[in-house]
Amino acid sequence: MGGFFMLGIRSKRWLFYSSWVLLILFCSLLVQTPVATAATADDIQSSLEKLPGYYNQVAEYNDWETLGLRWAGVECGSKYTPEEPTSASDYARTILGSIAAAKQDEAVVSSYVYNLVKMQQPDGSFETGGNITLNQTIWAVIALDFADINGFDVNYNRNDAVNYICSKQDSSGGFDESDWGVDIDSTAHALIALAEDKGTNATTTNNALAYLQGQQMDTGGFGGWGSESPDSTAAVIEALMALGIDPLADDWLKNGNNMVDALLAYQSDQGWFVNSWETSSWNDPTVPNRMSTRNALLALGDLVRGESKYSSILPETGVPGGNAGNGGSTGQGDPGQQSSALVTVRGDTEKGTILEYTSYQWKGSCTALAALKGVLEQNGISHVISGEYVRSIAGLAEKKKGYPLSGWLFRINGVFSGVGAGSAIIRNGDQVEWLYTLDGGKDVGATVLIDKKPQEPKPEQINQVMNVISQYQQQLSGLKEKNMIVNKGERMLVAEVEQLCQELKNNKVDISQETGREGGILADSEVLLNISENALTQSTQITIKESSEDKPTNFAVKIQSSIYEFGPDGVQFNQPVTIAIKFAFTDDINLEELAPAWYDQKTEQWLKIPAIIDLKNGLVIFQIDHFTTFALIESRDEVVEKQMDDEVKQLPQVSFPDLDVSFDWAREAIESLAAKGVIRGTGIGFEPARNISRAEMLALLLQAKGTNLERCELKYTDTKANDWYYAYVATANKQGWISGYPDSTFRPNASISRNEAVCLVNRIFPINKGIVFSGKSGFSDQENIPEWVQQAAGSLQKRGIISGYPDGSFSGESNLTRAEAAIIVYKAIRE
């Protein structure tokens, strides 16, 4: 100590400089060493407790949601109905969901287990119909072990299955479960399957863990392609919990950050999770991401309980208390109990209040949409509702002139829901408000906006398109009748086509710009219009809008793109202007028949325009001399078109009294099928809004196909020889188009879901061009489409038989109405 004071006395200047050096070193340590506060047990518990408020608003739970909610102690069986499984992974998730729901007969669940065990191959893998991706085996092992722990009799060659999984480990230590390449999620799922054997397969397990540690991002989370993902982060948490490893351990800190905090960062104030906080063409952070929310639920349940659900006996359930502001109920309700809610409908300032608070009563469960329909019908108020989408009430429709973001929203007890009106369950005593917004929800205080502005194109995107146009300008000007297809050898990869499909699905064209004699370029990420100098004689407000209205077509014309309204309608140009439309050239597109076309209002016909078809850049480029409605179509010979058009016109006119203006969108399909004798009324009309039963849908498809019926023996216990639908069920069963349920029932009178319907249509009306689709479709809720449905949904969408709802969703768990069924069958027979 004396030495120190001696040093201070000898050189105050040295002490001054040394103090600054120490201060600089201390500050540098602060900068270089991040300090992160790990999530506490209370934080994790609080995060989990926020989730039931979101799930209270969801009408039906899928397998994974049911499993996660049961693990969290929430009653979930009343909202769960298993889908009919086909592949090994289908059976695996159905086993997990059915056991968690605790409402299935044990014999039914045992049949799922039995059928899955039968799928095991001699090499230990699980295979269905040629599907040998690793996830079939991974999830089979997880589900069968889970069933065994929860009291079901399971007998399969587990060692062979585990050895098969281990044999598929990549040299990097990771796994590839889907044939899309080694990734974090696949590796995490493989570790869950191998968790019971972590000692026996220590090398495999340790190499996989080393791979995951090498992939961990500085944020503490996990992802791919340089972006963090809550889904991947949740999967790793589940894997570590299955292995008995603490995700908050020092070994799993990266740059001072941990994966649990990384996951919680994606939770909204309303409780649900987003996939990303950045707005993009594929992501809207103002609404729940159902897949990310369920993955977070599965991970948080493990963290709160301190063990993995997959290796545990499921707990007893207790119905959680409702959240006063969550805008939904905690269950389906007592089927015999009378409930009531107050519903009001408020228009814009011009329309005013359309309906004061009016009581609506029901028994069982009820959604905000059902309550709206009920009060509108009770009070004779006109409305147009497509699926779950409210287009118009009392003549006040969406997209009012001058207000492109106008439309209808709803809130329950003052809270705007994070789910659709057809999924938001209301309860006794609720107050439901339907509000008309002029500004996407901002003017009525909504946090979830009803629409998004079109995606702005980047300058380099515009330059790229203009370069292509310049490159083929001479050929474009010389086109007379036929298209010119270019870059055949450089066609987009399948992954690029799928990505473009999704981008186009998420984009809504709405462009407006004043242009004069000087010309100019109008563009968004989907459409580009190049107006050359002196093409216009005066300044004009040019508009390009994606239309929501269908245009009539005949049997030989298939519209393959959106319909674009170019305005002002009828404007003439002094010289041709050029249009370029982005288009995803999927394998099912007939390039010889594809062409842009303009719609002739007088003849109600589409007239083709010769174009440059660029397969490398995904562009259709053509020139026009006037504005009207344009689209990309597939069309056969004009003579065939006219013959088929004349044939349709000669059919007798058949209609039904309950086909009012709200069903104009389905009128052509219903009346045409009725005229052909394919469909008929029910004695009180057509009942277009009623859910169609499984038997009715099957009969409709077989009548449309012209199938000869047979009355052969049936195995289904609920289908008797004197039932009106017996011959239809027997014929379809013999053809292999249906298989029924594991309990030997067909359930003919049950409503058919959209998931079930598309699979049935795809089997009875298979594609006739020998094309195999990847199963990836362009629906906004693609992540919620079960694996057993994806191929059928993708095929029918690309064939133009289904198109989804206006919000881009497929909503496969929803029931199919008779009107929707007519549309699907009508399009299927027109192929």
N, C-alpha and C positions, 0 to 999 in steps of 0.2 A: 504493500500500500504506500509505503514511504517513497518507493521508487516512482510510483505514478505521480505523486505530488511533486517530486523533484523534477520529473519531466515537464510537468505543467509550469513550474516556475521558470525552468530554463528557456522554454520556447512557447510562448503563447501563440505565436504565429503558426507553429506546427500543429498545435492543438486545434486551432481554427480550421486549418485545411483538412486535418484528419476527421473532424466532425462532419464536414461536408461530404467527404468520401463515404463515411459510414451511412449518412443519410441517403445518398444516391444508391448505395448497395441495398439498403432496406427497401427503398421504393421499387427498385428493379425486381426484388423478390416478390413484392406485391403484384407487380404486373405479370411476372412469369408463372406464378403459382395460383391458379384459379381456386376459389373457395366456393364450394357448393354445399348447400344444406340438404341432406338426404330427406326424402319423404318420411314422415313419421307414421306409426301405425294408425294414429287418428286421422292423418291425411288420407291414407288409403281407405280406411273405413268410411270416411266422409264421402270420398269419391264413389265408392260402391253404393252408398245409400242414396245418391242422387239419381241412379239409373232407373229404379222402378217408376219414377215419375214419368220418364220417357216411355217405358214399356207399357204403362197403363193406357197410353193412347194408341197402341198398336193392336189392331183387331185380331191378328193371328200370329202365332209364334212359329218359327221354323225349328228344326232339330237343335241347332246350335244355341239359339236363344233360349229354348226350353231347358237345355242342359245347364247353361250359365245361370239362369234364374233359379232353378232348383238348387244348384250348388250355393246360391246366395240366400236360400231359405224362403224363396218366394213361390207361392202356389201358381202353377203355370199350365196344368193339365187341361183346364177348361178352354184354353185358347190354342190348343195343339191338336192337329190332325195329321197323321203321317201320310206322306205321299207313297205311291206304289213304287217300290225299289226295283231296279233292274241290275245294275252293276254291283261289284263288291263294295265299292266305296259308298254307293247308295244304301246298301244294307247296313253298312257300318254306322252311318250317321242316323239311320232310322232306328237302329238298336239303341244308340246313345239317347236319342230324343224320346223314344217310347218308354224306356226305363225311367228317364227323368220325369216324364209326364205323369207316371204312376196311375194311368187310367186305362191302359191297354190290358186286355186279358193276358195272363201269363202264357197261355197257350199260343197266342198270337205272337208275342215277343219271342217265345221259344222257336216258333216257325221261322222267324227272321234269322235267328241264330243258326238253326239247322240248315237253311238255304245258303247262308254265307259259308258255313263249314264245307258244304258240298262243292263250293267253287274252288277249293284249294287244289292246286296242281301238284304233280309228283315232285317238282323241284322246290315245293314249299310256297310258291307264289300264289296269288289269287288273280283269277282271270275271268272276264266275262266278254264273250263275243269278240275276242281279239284284242280287248283293251288290256294291255300288259304294263301300263305305266306303274311306277313304283308305289304311287299313292294308294293303289288298290290293295296292296299287301300291307303297307304301313297302317292304314286305318282299319283294316280287318283285324290286325293284331291288337290295336288299341281297343277296338270295340268288343272283341271276344274276351279279352282280359277283363274289361270293365264289366261285362255281363257275368263272368265267372265270380268276380268279387261281390257282385250284388245278388248272388244267390241263384243264378241260372246254370243249368247243366251244359257245360261246354267241353267238347272233346275234339281237338284238332291237333295237327302236327306243329306245335308251337316252335320247337327247336329248328325245324326245317324252314319255317317262315322267317325266324330271326336270322338264321344263317343266310337266307336269300337276301334279306335287307342289307346285312353286313357286306355281302359280296358286291353290292352295287355302290359301295362308297368310292368316291372319286379320290384321285391321288392328292387333291388339295385338302381332303378330310371332309368335304361337304357331300351333300346328296342332291340328286335331281329326281323329284317325284312325279314330274309332269311332262318330261321330255322337252322342257323349255330351257334346260341348262341348270347347272348347280346354283343353288340360291339359299338364302338364309331360312326362309320358311320351310323348305323341304328338309333341310338339315335339322331344324328344331323339331319337326314332326317325327323324323326318324329317331331322334333321341328319346322322345316320349315313348315310342314303341319299344325301344331298347332299354328303357329305364330299369325294368325288373332284372335285366341281365347285365347291369353295368359292371359287375365284378367279373363275370365270365368273359364279357367282351370289352375289357378295359381299354385295350388299344384302339378299338373302333370308336368308343365313347370319347376317349381323350383327344383323338385326332379331330373328331367332330367339334368338340369344345374349343380346340385350338383354332379351327377354321372360324368359328363364330367370334372368338376374341379378336381375330385378325380383321374381321369385318365390322367390328363395333366402331361407330362414328365418334367424333370428338364431343358430340352432344350427349353421349352416353347411350343413344338409341341405335336402331338398326334400320336398314333400308336397302335400296338398290339404285343403280344408275346415278349415284351421287346425291340422292334425296332420301331424307329420313322418312320412315313409314311407321305409323302407330301399329299397323297390322303385323309387320315383321317384328317390331319391338315386343308386342304382346306374345307372339309365338315363342320368342326366346325366353321370356319370363316363364311361360308354361313349361318349356323344356327344362329349365333349371329347377323349377319347383318339383317336377317329376323325378329329377335326379337327386333331390334333397340339397340343392345348392342355393344359398341365399343370393338373390339377384342384387342385393345391396352390399355384398361383400367387397372388400378392397380389390380383389382380383378382377372385379367386373366394373371398376371405375375407369373412365376414360377421360383424361384431361380434367380430372376432379369431378366429372359428371356421372350420373348413374341412369340406368335404363328405366327405373320406375318414374323418376321425375320427368324423363323424356316422354313417357306414355301419358302421364297426367297433364302434360302441357297441351294435349289435343282435346281436352274436355271443355265443353262450353258451359256457360253459367246455367243453362237449362238442364245439364246433366248428360246429354248425348255427346258423342265424339265426332270430330271431323277427320278427314283423311289428310287434309292440309289446310292451313290458314290462308293460303294464297288462292285468289280467284283465278280461274282459268277456264278454257273451253270445256274441260271435263270435270271441274270441281267447283262447287258452290259452298263456301264455308258458313253460309247463313242458314243452312238446313242440315239435318242430321245425315251422317253417312252410316247407313244401317250396318254395313259390314264392319266398319271400324268400331262402331259402338258394341257390336256383339263380341268382337275379338277382345276389346278392352274388358268387357264383362267377364269373359272366361278367365282372363289373366288376373283381374282384381279379386275374383272369388278365391283363387289359389293363394294369393298373397294374404288375404284376410284370414283364411282358415289355416294357413301355414302348411298346407299339403296339397298334393295334386288330386283333382277330382277323378282323374282316370284310374287311380289306384286306391280309391276310397269307396266306402259304402255311403250312398247319398243320405243327407240328413232329412229329418221330417220337415215339412214346410209349415210356415205360418204366414198368413196373408199380411203383408206390410200395410202400415197406415198410409192413406192417400195423402198426396201433396195438395194443399188447398189451391195452389195456383197452377197445377199441371195440366188442366184442361182435359182430363179423362178419368175414367173409372178404374177400379182395381180388378175388375173381372167381367165376366159375361153377364152376370146377374141371374137371379132366380127366374127360370122360365115361366113360372106361374105368377110372379109378382108384378103388379101394375106399377109403372113408373111414369113420371111426367117431367117435362122440361119446358122452359119458355123460349120461343124462337122469334126473332125479329129480323126484318130485312130492310136495310137502309140504302137507298140509291145515292146518286150524286145530288148536287144542290138543285139541279133542274127537276129531277124526278122526285126528290124528297123521300120520306119514309113510305115504303111500299107496303109494309106490314108491321103494325105495332106488335109488341110482345103478345104472342099467342101460345096457348098451351098445346103441347103435343104429347100424346100418351102412347105407351107401348108396353109389351110384356117381353121379358128376356133381355136381350142386348139391343142396343140401338147406336147408330153412328150419327155424326153431325149431318152427313149427307142424307141419310134416311129421314131424319127429322125435317130437314129442309123440304124434301120432296113431299113429305106428308102434309105439312102446313100449306104448301103451295097448292096441292091438289084439293085439300079441304076448302080452300078459299077461292078456287077457280082462277088462280094466277098463272099465266102462261110462263113456260120455262123451257130452255134447251139445255140438257145435261148429257154429255157424252162420257159414258163410263163413270169415272169419279170427277170429271171436269165440268164445272158449271160455266156454260158459255153465255147464257142470257137469262134474265129474270124480268118479267113484265116488259119485255121489249128492250131492256137496257143490256146491251151486249158488250162483250170484251172489245178491246181495241177501238174505242170510240174515236171518231174522226178528230184528228189533232192531238190525240192522247194514246200513243202506241203502247204505253204500259198500263192501260186501264183494264179493269177486270174485277172479278169477285174474290173476296177473301172471307175467312170466318175466324171467330175467336170464341173460346169457351170460358165463361167466368172471367172475362177481361184479358185472357191470355191467348195469343196467337199460337196455334198448334204447330209442332214441327213435323207433323205427318199429314197425309191427305185426308180430305173430309170423309172418304169412304173407309178410312182406317181409324179415325178418331172416335173412340167410344165415349158416349155421354152417359151420365148417371142421373138418378132421380134428384130433381131440384136444380139442375144446371140451367144456366142462361147461355143461349147460343145466339151470337150476333153474326149476321151476314152483311158485309160492308162492301160498297163499291169504291174502288180506288182509282184515281186518275194518274197516279204517279208510282205504280209498282208497289204500293203499300206504304210508302213514306208518309203520305198525307193522312193516313189513318193510324199511324204509330206502329206499323208492323215491322218486326225485325227480320222476317222471312219475306223477301220480295218475290212477286209473282213472275217476274220476267227479268231478263238481262239484256243489255244492249249488245248489238252484234260485236263480234270480236274484231278489233281493229287490225288490219293487215300491217305487217312490217314493210318498210320501204324495200328491203331485199326481196320480199315475196312478190311485190308488184313488179319490180325490175325483172325477176325471173320469168313471170308470165309475159311481160312485154317483150322480153328477149325471144321467147318461143314464138310469139305472134310475128315478130320481125323476121325470124328465121324462115317461117312458112308463108310469108305475106304473098309472094308470087303465086304459090300453089293454091292458097286460100281464094285469091281473086279469080282463079281459073276453074274452080270447082263448078260443075254443072248439075250432075244428078247424084253421083256416088260419093261416099266418104273416102277420105284418104287416111289410112291407118299408119302411124309412124312409131318408131322406136319399139317394134315388136320384140326385138332381142334384148331390150333393157327394161322389160316390164317390171313394175313394182313388186317387191317381195310380199309374201302373204301378210307378214307382220305390219308392213307399211300400209297395205290396203286396209287392214283391220283398224289401224290407228286413224287413217283418213275417214273411214266409215264413222267412227266415234266422233271425230271432230265435226263432220258435216251434220251428224245427228244433233250435236249440242249447239250448233250455230243457228241463228235466226236472222235471215237477210232482211235488213231494213235500212236502205241507203237513200239519202236525199241531198241533192246539190244543185245549185243554180249554175247553168252552163250557157254560154253564148256562142257567137261566131268563132271565137278563139278555140273552141273545143275543150277537151279535158278528159281525165280518167276518173271514173267512179268505181270504188272497189271496197269489198270487205274480204274476209279470208276465204269466201266461197265463190263469189261472182265478181268479174271485172268487166266494165264497159269502157271501151275506148272510142270517144267521139272525135273524129278528125276535124281539122280546121275547115270552116265554112260548110260543115254538114248541117248546121242550124243557121237560120236567117235572123233569129232574134233570141234574146235571153229567155231561157225556159227553165222551170224548176223540174229537174229530172228526178224520178223516184224508181227504186227497185225494191220490191217487197216480196217476201216469201208468203204465198197464199195458203190459207187454212181451208179454202173451199175446194172440193173435188170438182173436176170437170167430167162430163159424160164421156165414156169410151165404149167401143164395141168389143166383141170377143177377141178380135185380132190385134188389139192395141193394149200394151202394158206400159203404164207410166213408171219409169225407173228412177226418177229424181224428184226433188221438190218442184212445185209449180211456182214460177216466178212471174209476178205482175210488173211489167215495165210501163212507166207512165211519164207524161200524160198518154193515155190510151189513144192510139190512132195517129200520133204525131208522125209526120213524114220527114225524111232526111234528104238533103240534096245529093248526098253520096253515101255509100254503105258505111255503117258503123260496125265495130267488131265486139263480139261478146265471147268471153271465156268463162266456162263453168267448171269448177273442180268436181271431179267424179271418181268414185272408187270402183275400179274395174274388177269386180269379183269374178270368180271362175264361172259362175252361172250366167253371166251376161253374154248374149249372142251379139258379137261385134258386127256381124253382117247385117243385123236387123236394127241395131242401135243408131239413133240419130236425134239431133235436136228437132223440135217441131213447134209451130205456132198454132194457136187455137183459133179456128174460124167460128165466130159466134153465130153466124147465119146458118151454116150447115152443121154446126156442132161436131166438127171433125178436126182432127189433128193433121196438119200438113207438114211433111218432112222438109228439112233444110240440109243441104250437103255441108259437111264439116270436116275439120282436121281432128282425128282421134289420136291423142298423144298418150300412149300407155306408160311411158316413163315418168311423166310429170302429173299424170292423172288429170288431164284437161280435155275438154271438148270445146273447140274454137269454131265460130261461124260468123257470118256477116248478115245483116238485115238492113232493110230500108225504111222500116216503120216499127212503131211500138205496139205491142199487144201482150198476150200471155204466152210464155214459153216454158218448155219442159223437155227433158230427155225421155224418149219413148223407144220401145221395141215394137216394131210393126211388121206384119207379113205383107204379102202381095196386096195391092189396092183392090183387085177384083175380089179376092177372098174377103177382104174387109167389107166390101159393099154387100156381098152375098149374105154374110153373117149378120150384118146390120139390118138388111131387109127381112131376114128370117126372124129376128127379134121383134121387129115392128109388126109382123103378121101374127104374133102370139095374142091370144085373147087377153084382155085387160082384167086382172083380178086384184082386188084390194080388200082391205079390212077396215071396219069402222073405228078401231082404236089406233090406226096409224095416223096420228095428228102431225102437226108441223114439227114437233120435237123429234120425230123419227124420220125426217126427210133424208137424213144421211144414210138410212138403211132401206128407204122405200124401193129404190130400183132393184136391189137384191131380193127383197121379200116378194115383191109383185112378180118379178121375173121367174123366181123359183115356183111361186104359186101357179103361174100360168103354165109352166111345164109339168105341173102335178107333183113336183118334188116335195113341196110342203103344203100344208093345209091348215086351216084355222082350228080353234079349240072349242067352237060353239058359242063363244062370247067375243070372238075376235081373233087376233093373232097373239095377243099378250106379249108384245115385243120386249117389255121391261122385265118379264118374269125370268128367273134363272132356268136354264134348260137342264133337264135331267140327263143322267148318263144314258138311259135307254133312248130318250128322244134324240139325243145327239147322234147316237149310233144309227138309229133308223134314218135320220136325215142324210147321213153320209152314204149309207148303203143305197138309199133311193136315188141320190144324186149320181152315184156311180153306176146304177143300173144293175146291181148284183142280183143274181138269181138266188132266192132264199131257200134254205134247207132246214128241215126239222129233225136234226140229229140229236143224239143223247147229250145231255149237259151235266157237268159236275157241280154247278152252282146250286146251293141249297135254297136260295131265295128267288129262283127263277123257275116258275112252274109252266107246264105244257099249255095251260089255258091262258097264260098272260099274253097280252097283245104284242109284246116285244119279244116273245120267245124265239121266233124264227130269226129275228135280227141278231140276237145274242148268240144263238147256236151257229149261225153262218159265220159271224165274225170270229167266234172261238175256233171253229174248224180252220179258218184261213190263217189263224195265228195273229190276228189283229188285236185281240184282247186276251188277258190272262187272269183277270179277277184279283181277289185279295187272298192272302195266305190262309184266311179262315174259311175258304171255299165259298165265298159270297161274291156276287157281282155288284150289289147295291144299285140296282137299276133306277130307283127313284131318288137317289141322292143327286144333288146338284153337281155338275161337272165343273172342275176348276179349269182355268185357262191353261195351266200346266198340263193337265190330263188331255185337254182338248187338242192342243197342238200335236202331242204325241200320236193321238188317234188319227188325226187328219194326215199326218206325215206317213203313217203306216198304210192307210187306205188309199191315199193319193200320193204315192212316192214319186220323186222326180224321175223323169223318163230320159234324162240325157246322160246318165252314168256318171254324174258329178258327185264327188264326195266333199261335203263342207267340213270346215274345221270345228263348227259348233259355236264359234264366236259370233255374236250378233251385236247390233249397234244400239241396244236398249240402254237407257240411262240407269236402270237397276240391274244391269248384267250380273253384278256380283251376287244378287239374290236369286238368280235363276239356277235351280238345282242342276247337277251334272247330267242327270238322266233326261233333262228337258232341253239342254243347250243345243244339241244337234238339230232337234226338230224345230225349235224356235228360230235358230239361225237359218235353217233351210227355208222355212215358210216365209220368213221376212225377206230373204234375198229373192225368193220367187214372187214376191209381191202379194202373197196371200194374207199375211198379217202385217200390221204396221205399228201396233202399240197405241198408247194413249197420247193426247196432245203434248204432255210433258215429257214424252220420249220413253216412258216406262212401259214394261211388259205387264207387271202386276200379275204374275202367274198364279199367286195364291187366291186371287179373287175368282168368284164364280162367273161363268159365261152366261150372258143373257140370250134370249131367243133371237133378238135382233142382231147381236154380235155374231151368233152362230150362223145366221143367214148370210151375212157379209162374207164370212170365211168360206162357206161352202160355195157361194156364188163365184168367188174369185178362184177357188180350186178347180171348178169345172170349166173355167174360162181359159185355163192355161193352154 
